[in-house]
Amino acid sequence: DGATAARLIGRVQIPNGRGLTALQGWVAFRVRVPATDEQFLTGNNSNAAFNWRIGATDQWLLFLRSASSDWRMRVTDAVGSDDPATAAQDFLTETEHTVIGYWTPLQVGVSANGAAFVTAVRARFPAGALPVNFDVGSVAGTGQSADMDFKWFAWGDGVLTSGDAAYINSFGVRDPDPRRFPGLLTGFWSAETGLFRRRAR
C-alpha cells in the first residue's frame, strides 16, 4: 500500500541472577561470523556480543572491532577504559569463533579460539546500580548489534586460565555439556530457544 517497511532491532537479554559481579566474572560464547564485505572491513562497527551496561560511560562490553579485525573485552567508567584485544582474526571467509572475556579486581582479559589470554591491568571500575539483565548480541538493544550467529553462550563468576580457554575452545562445533565448563559456571544458553540453564551450587 505504499507504506515504508520497518524492521525492529532484535534484543536478547539474560537475567544475571547471582552470576556476574562488578569485581569479577567471565563470559564465553561460540559464534559463526559470516564472510565479511568491504564495508565491514573498512568500518568500525562494534559488533557487540556481550554488554552489561549501567550507563553510557559505565559498562562491560565484549565486541568484534571490525576496523582491526580483533575481539576486545572492554570495561569502562567515567574516566576511561580497560581494553585488551586479541590478535587479528580471519573474517574474510565464513568462520566460527570461540571467544572468552573476563574481569577480576586486578585484570581484564580476552581470548579467541583457544589462544592465551591477552590481559590489561584493571584500572576502571564502573559505578552505579548493576543492571538485572545483560545483553547478548547488542549494546543495550541499540543499533550496535552483532552480525553473527550464536551457537551457545555461557557465563560464570570464577577465575579462568589460558589453559581453560584452550579447553573451552576444544568443545569445537559440538554443543557443550554445561557441566564440563571450568571457572564456576553459573549459566548457559544454547541459543536454540528462549530458555537458559542455571547451574546449582
N, C-alpha and C positions, 0 to 999 in steps of 0.2 A: 504493500500500500504506500510505498514511498518513504516510510519511516526509517530512521537511521538505526542500524543494528548496534547493539551494545553487548559486551561480554564482561561479566563481573569478575573481579580478581578472586581466585580461589584462595582459601586460607585453611591451614591445618594447625590446630593448637592442641597441646597436650598438657593436662594438669601436672604440675611439678610434684605435688604432694610432699613427701619427705626426702626427695632425691637431691637435687642441686642446692647448694648454698652459696652465699655471696663469696665465701672464702675458698670453697673447694667444690669441684665437680668435674665431670667429663661427659662428652657425647661422642658417639661413634655411629657411622652410617655407611651404607653402600649405595651408590647411585650409578645410573647409566647416563652418561653425558653424550648428547648427540654430536655428530660431526659439526664442527664449527664453520661459520661462514665469515666473510671478510669483515662484516660489521662487528661480529663478536670478537674477532682477533684484534681489531684496532680500537675497540671501545674500552670502557672502564666499568661495564655493568658488574654490579656486586654479586649477583647470583647467590643470594643468601640461602644457606642450607639450614642454619640454626640461628635463632635470635631470641634472647631473653632481655627484654627492653623495659627499663624503668622510665626513661625519657630520652630525648634526642641526644644528650651528651653522656648518659649513663646506661651502659648495656654490655652484653656479651654477644658476640657475633662470629660465626664461622662461615666463611664465604669463599667462593671462587672468584679471584680477581682476574678478569679476562685480559687486561692490559699487560699483565706479566705472566699469565698462564700458571698461576700458583694458587694454592689453598692457604688461607690465613685464619688464625684464631685471634680475634681482637677483643680486648677488654678496655672499655673507655670510661672516663669520668670527665668532670668539667675542665680538667687541666690538660688531658691528652689521652694517649692510648698506648697499650702494650700490644705489639702486632707482629709476632713471629710468623714467618712464611716458609712454606716448603720450597724445594727446588722446583723449577719449571716442569710442568707435566705435559703429556701429549694429549692435545684436544683436536688434532687435525682429522682424526677418524673417530667413529663412534666407539667409546671405551667405557669400561666400568671402573669405578674408583672406590676404595675403602679409605675413609678419612676419619681421623680422630683428633679431637681437640680437648685440652684440659686446662684447668687453672687450680692453683694452690695458693696459700698465703705468700709463697716465695717465687713462684714461676708461672708462666703461661707457655703452653706447648702445643705443637701441631705435627701430625704425621700423615703421610699419604702413601697408600699401597705398601705398607709394611716397613717403610723406611724409619730410621731412628728419629725420635722426636727432635724437631728444631725448637729451641726454647728461648725465652726472653725473661730477664729478671722482672718480677712483677712490681710495678710502682703505682698502678691505677686501681682504685677501689670504688666502684660505683656506689652512689649514695641514694637513699630513698627506700620506700617500701617495695619489697620484692614482689613482682607480678605472680599471680596464682598460676598462670599458664605461660608456656614458652611456645614460640612459633617454629614450625618446620617448613622450610621452603619459601620463606618470605621475611621481610623486615616488618614485623607487626602488621602484616596484611596489606602493606603498601604495594606500589608498583615494582618494588625491588624484589621480584620473585625469581625463583630458581628455574632455569631452563634445563631441567634434568628430571629423571625418573627415579624415585626412591625405591630401593629393594627391601631395606629394613632400616630401623633407627633404634639405637639403644642409648641409655644414659645411666650414670651412677655417681656415687659420691666418695669412692675410694681413690687410690693412687695407682696410676698406670705407668709401666716402664716401657722402654723401647722394645724389650722382649715381648711384652704384652701386645704391643702394636703389631709386631710381626705375627704373633699367634692369631690375633683377631683377623688380620688380613688373610691368613691361611684358610679361613672359612670359605673363601672364594665365592663362587656363584651360588653355592648352596644356601638355603635358608638356615641360619644357625640356630642351635638349641640355646635358648637364653641361659640355661644352667651352666653352659661352658664358658661364659664371659668372666674374665678376671675383673678386679677393681670394684668389688661391691656393687654389682649391677642393681639398680632399683627399678628399672622399667624397660620394656621392649615393645616396639610397634612393628608388625610385619609388613606394613604398607599395603596390605591387601584388603583390609576392612577398616571401619572406624573404631575398632576395639584395640586396646593395648593391654599388655600384661604387666602387673607389678609383682616384683619378687618379694616374698615374705622374708622377714629377718628372724 
